[in-house]
Amino acid sequence: MNWRGATAVLAMLITVGVRADCGWPAWEQFKSGFVSEGGRVVDPSDDRKITTSEGQSYGLFFALVANDRAAFDRILAWTQNNLAKGDLSKQLPAWLWGRREDNQWTVLDTNSASDSDLWIAWALLEAGRLWEQDSYSTLGEQLLARIAKEEVAQIPGLGPMLLPGKVGFAQKDSWRLNPSYLPLQLIDRAARYPGPWSKMRGPTLRLLLETSPKGFSPDWVNWNKGKGWQMKAQPALVSSYNAIRVYLWAGMMSDRDPDKARLLNHFQPMIDATVKRGAPPEQAAVVSGALTNDGPVGFSAALLPALQDSPALYVQRQRVKDQYPQQDAYYNFVLTLYGQGWDQQRFRFTSQGELVPDWGQLCATQSQ
């Protein structure tokens, strides 16, 4: 080998070493602590060592952002085989799997969770596009069609809406909805396919804006036929562990989407409360705006995208660094991977809901 060849090999080895050392450390830590070798995302905080379709969907997203196709395939295979009877094109995934009282590992609840289903479909569509693999895209389209068939309702006076699951959320004249289940990025990505998706953005915006009169999104809210949102009838309506994702999804929207500024302006009271308190509130009363307690560190991470123009950004970045989630804090870790990952510019969304991963980034500054 001549000196040019040796130099080229050395350069390649250095590059490979840098990439191996400087991938996405937080994702590697999450994989090590929460993802089994077989591709099951485990929530260790529950004695049943549960897995949710939510966890599987988030795992697919993080693996895609990290360009970790091996992990993506393992998580996808486990999801299909254990939650969807082997075929996501024919079966919505069960939302809950774990250990029963008789020590058998199995599905614990066969109902679906539509946010997870939508994230899985989106991840498959984007994996197919980014990795140029048609089988992912085909499965994503098939799952999207099944979601539209089994989890979408035409609500009188509102329009087509994604119900939280297949069973239990639609009564004769009442529908129970979860604003955090409807990231606009995912709705926009689905809008190019047949079904209700292109008509869902308007009703979704109404849900986000009209159910948060004080700038705090509810975890859950009801719509009644002929009466609309049932707000005053539910004074205990709160914004907490579900709703924190509403601000996260809004903050991660493309700057080219005109609704991003509108949403962030609407949710400014959440930002103001975080600035004033030094930490996001754990709970807010949706109707009165009353606040209680400081939220966990995952709440700080979830707000990083929405805090880009706020002096609170640096305070919350530091809080995430100082109180980084431990290996028993599944949900905090998930929120941190999303919020801090976006803040570190590891990924962005386009105004059409497509993923823009920074696969060329080697060593993002972890102290951001």
N, C-alpha and C positions, 0 to 999 in steps of 0.2 A: 504494500500500500504506500503510495507517495504521500508527500506532506499535505497536499491539498485534500486528498481523501481522508487522511487522519484528522485534519482540521474540521472537515465536514461532519465526520462521525462524532468528534468531541462536541461540536456545536449542537448536534442533534441530541446527544445524551444530556447536555446541560439543559436544553429546552424541555426534554421529557421530564427531567428531574424537577425543573421549576414548575411545570404543569402538575406533576404529582404532588408537590408540596403546597401549591398555591391554587388549588381548585376552589371549592366552596367549603371551608372548614366547618361551618355550621351545619351544612347538609350531611357531611360525613359524620359529625357528632350525632345528629338526629338518626341517621341510619344505624349507627352503632348502638344507640340507646333504645330505639323504638321500633326498628324494622327487623323482623326475623330473617334468617337465611332464605326462607321460603317465600318471602315477600309479604308477610303479614305485618301491618302497622298496629302495634300494641299500645293500649292505654293502661299503664301499670298502676294508675291511681285507683282503679276499680279492682276489688278482690277477685273478680271473675276474669281478670286479665283480658278485657274485652277488646274487640276490634269493631270499628264502625265503618260503614261505607264512606263516611266523611273522611276518616283517617286514610283510607285507601285512595280516595280522590286527591287529597292533598299530597300524599306520597307520589302519585303520578305527576302532579304539577311540579314538585320540587325536583324530581328526577329529570324531567324534561328541561327545566331551567338549567340544571347542572350538566346537561348533555350526558346523562348517565343511563344509557339505553339498557344496560344489563339489569339495573335496578328497576327501571320502568317495566321491562318484560316480566320480571319476577312478581312485582306488585300487581300487574295486570292479570297474570296467570292465576295468582292466588284469589284475586277478586272474582274472576269468572268461575273458577272451580268451586269456591266455597260459599260465595254469596249469590251467584246467579245460575246455579245448577249447570255450570259448564258453558254457558252461552249468553253473553250480554245482549245479543241481538234478539233473543227470545224471552229474556227474563230480566226484569229490573232487579238490581242487587238488594238483598235483605240488608237492613240498616244496622243490625246488631248480631254479633257472633261472639261466643266466649264459652266459659266453662259453666255447665249446669250444676245443680246441687248434687247430682249423682256422679260428678266428675267427668261427664261426657262433654267433649268439645263439639259444639254445633251452633247452628243458627238459633238465637234466643228470641228474635222477633222478626217475622217475615215481612213486615211492612217496609216500604221504601222511604228514602229521604231524598227529596227531589234536588236539593242543592248539591248533594254528592253526585247524583246521577248526571246533573248538568255539567259539573266539573269533570267527571270522567269522560263524557261525550266530547267536551271541549278539548281535553287533553289528547284524546285519540285523534281528533281532527287536526290539531296542531302538530302532533307527533308525525302524522302522515305527511303533512306539508313540509315540516322542517327536516325530517329524516328521509323524505321521499319514499315512503312506504305505503302503498295503496291499501294494504290490509288493515292498517290502523284507521285510515280515512273511512273505509267501507263500514267497519264496525262502529265508528263514531256516528256516521249517518244513520245506521240502523238503530242505535241506542237513542239518538235524538228523536227519531220517528216514534219510538216506543214511549219516550217521555211525553211527547205531544199527545199521544193516544190515551195514556193512562194517568197522567199527573196534571194536565192542563184543564181548567174549567172556563167556560164562557160565563162570566159573572154579570148579571143584569145591572146596568148602570155603570159598569166599570170596564168590562172588556175581557179579553183572554188573559188569564193569570195562571202562573205556576203555583199549584197547591203544594204544601210542604211534603206531602206524601200521597200514596195511592189511596189509602184508606183513613177515614176518621176526621177529615178536615172540611168536608162539605156536608151541610145539612140542607133541609128543604129550602130555607130562605136565609141561610147564614153560611159564611165561609171564613175560616180561620187562616190567617196569612202570617208569614214571617219575612219582614223586609230584608233580612240578611241572607236570605236564600236566593236573591235575585241580583247578582252583580251585572251591571249594565254591559260590561265588556263581553260577558258570555252570551247575553241576549243578542248583542250586535253580531257576534260571530255566528250565531245560529240563524240569523235573519236571512242569510243567503240560501237557506234550504227550505223545502216545502213545509207548510204547517203554520202555526199561529205566531211564529217568532217575530216576523216583521211588524205585527200589530201589537206586540206586547210592550214595546218601549214606553208608549204613552201611559198606559195603565200603571206600569212599574214606577215611572216618575211621579205619578199621582200618589201612589202608595208611599214613596219615600218622602215626599214633600208634605202631603196633607196629614199624615199621621204623626208628625213631629212638630206641633205648634210652638214649642219652646226651643226647638233646635236639638232635641234629643229623640232619637229614633226608638220606637218600642221594640221589645223582643218579639212580642206577638200582638196581633190586633185582629178584630173581627169586622167584617163588612156584612151588613144586613140589607136584604132586598128592600128597596123603597126608603131606607133610612141612612144608608151610607156607613161611614166609619162609626163604630161604637166607642167613642172616646170618653165622654163625660160619664157614661154609665159604668165606666171601669176606672175609678180613681186610683186603683192600685197598679195601673199600667206602668211598667218600668222599662228603662233602658239599661241593659247590663251585658251579660256574657254572650248573648246572641248578637245584640245590636252593635257591639264594638266592631263587628265586621262590616257594618254598613259604612262607617267612616273609613275603614281600611280600603274597601272596594272603591269608594268615591275618590279617595286620595290617589289611588293608583290609575285612575282613568287617564287617557291621553290628554295632554294639554290642548290638543286640537279639537277636542270634543267640547262644544259650547256649554253642555250641561254640567261639566265638571265644575266650572267656576260658580255656576248657579247652586249646585249642591253644597259645595264647600262654604259658600256664603250663608246658605240656609243653616248649615250645621256649625256656624261660627260660635254659638254658645258653648258647644262642647270644647272648642279650642280655647275660648276665653276662660272656661272653668279650669282647664289644664294649666294655663298660664298662671292663673291666680293661685291655684292650690299647689303647683309644683309636680302634680301627678294627675292623670285622668281620674275622674270619679268612678268608683266601682258601680254605682247605681244612681240613676236620675229618675225622678217622677216625671213621666211624659207630659202630664197635663199641667202640673204646677211648676215644674223645673227644679224642685227641691233636690239637693244632692246629699249623698251619704258615703262616707269612707273613701279611701284611695284604692284604685284598682291595682291589680297585680302588674308585674313588669311587662307581661304580654300586652296589656292595654297601652303602655307607653310605646312599645314597638309598633302596634297596630296603627297608632296615630302619626308615626313618622312621615308617611307620604303626605298626609294632610297638613303637616306643620312646616312645610318647606319654606314658607314666607313668614314664619313666626319666630320670635325670639325663644319660644319654648322648645324649638327643635333641638338645640344643643343641650338643654337640660334633660330632655327625654332620651337623647342619644346616650348621655352619660349614665342615666338611670339604667338603661338596658345593659350597658357595659358593666356597671357595678353590681347589678342583680341578675346576671344572666340566668335563664331558666336552667334548672337542674334536670337530671335524668328521670325524675318522677313527675315532671310537670308537662305532660303531653300538650295540652291546649296552649299554655304559655309559649311553648317551644314552637308550635305551629304559627301562632301570631307573630312571633319574632322572626321566623324564617321569611314570612311574607313581608312584613314591614321593614325589617332591617335589610333584607335582600333587595327590596326595591330601593331603599335609601342608599345602598351601596352601588346602585346602578347595575345590578346583575341582570335585570330584566325590565322591560317596559311593555305596555300594551299600545297598539295602534288604535285609531278612532274606529276601525272596523273590528276591533276585538281580537286581533292577532297578537301573538307573542313575539317580542323582539328580545331574544336572549343575548347576553354578552358573552358568547362562548369564547371570544378572543381574550377576555380579561383574565389575567393571571393572578394578580395579588391585589385584591381590593383592600382598601384601608379598613381594618377591622374596628378602628377607633371612631369611625364616623358616627 
